[in-house]
Amino acid sequence: MSIDRRTFIASVGGSAAFALMTPSEKADALEAQMQQRLNEASTQTSGKFPTVADIEAQIEKGPVRSGVGNIFVARRGNVQRLAPMPEKPSLVDFFKLRFMATSNHVLQSANRAMKNGMSEEITLACLLHDVVQELIKVDHGWWGAQLFEPYVPEKTAFAIRYHQALRFYSDPANGYEYPDMYRRIFGEDYKPEPYIEATYRMVRRHKWYLEPRMVTTNDLYAFDPQVHVELEQFLDVIGRRFKQPKEGLGFDGSPVAHMWRSLSRPDAPL
């Protein structure tokens, strides 16, 4: 199986994070990516999507629940020691040192949004919309909006919060079709929970409906291995639209500071 070097480095968080990895960590990450590609290829070529019952049958077959954040789980083998964070960590520091499992996805999504001429609020939402999955995956739209709300424009937080509900509902007029990936993850007969349905109906009538809808439209469900996106492309947008606290994320006394500290120190026992 061939592995594109640029895609692989992007998948572990970019060149800075890759440089901090030990040879053993690099080998583990490479093995994990190859295994993931094999699993995806097997699912895609079978031509059959699992049912909700099939998905639920897998719950007791693994040591980790599906909703746990990426930073707390090893892709393969044991977790590895993380690089220390700076004394006053910035959003860029988190991208380089903690958002390793999600950064490639959101970078490509934000790159697509920028190429499609989206506003800076939407481009920033695309850049941030899934990184909270390093902490927790369940209801990640709401968790993500909470994580970023003190630091981003109101429309950006709105877009992050409600992209989760809108992604289950097609909107061909605005360029969004229900992705096959969700048929694999949730089951081909999956029906969104009532609170998701109610949220969708509310947002569909909201004056800012297009903000979270454009996050789903510019989201990527299959990466282009020929596209290599660096965070530096978005530093100007971050500088203009993200309110970086002078004390550092996690130490500014905000209502969500503990969430940033949890990302900084996931190995703390309590």
URPE-V705197 format. One line per field, one symbol per residue. ss: DSSP state (a for helix, b for strand, c for the rest). psi: psi as a letter, one per 20 degrees, with the letter a starting at -180 (. if undefined). Layout:
ss: ???
psi: ???
//
This chain:
ss: ccccaaaaaaacccaaaaaaccaaaaaaaaaaaaaaaaaaaaaaaacccccaaaaaacaaaccccccbcaaaccccccccccccccccccaaaaaaacccccaaaaaaaaaaaaaccccaaaaaaaaaccaaaacbcccaaaaaaaaacccccaaaaaaaaaaaaaccccbaaacbcccaaaaaaacccccccaaaaaaaaaaaccccaaaaaaaaaaccccccccccccaaaaaaaaaaacccccccccccccccaaaaaaaacccccc
psi: pqppgggghhhjjrhghhhiqrhghggghggggggghggghgghihjpqrrhhgghiigjjripqhiqqhiipphpbqqqpqqqqrhmqrghghghihkhhiggghghghgggghjkqrhggghghhihihiihgqhplhgggggghigiirqhhghggggihgghiipqmhhjkpqpqhhhhhgiqhjppqqhhgghgghghhiqhkghghhhghhiqpipqoiipopqhhhjhggghhipnoqhiqpijjjrijhhghhhhhmiiph.
//
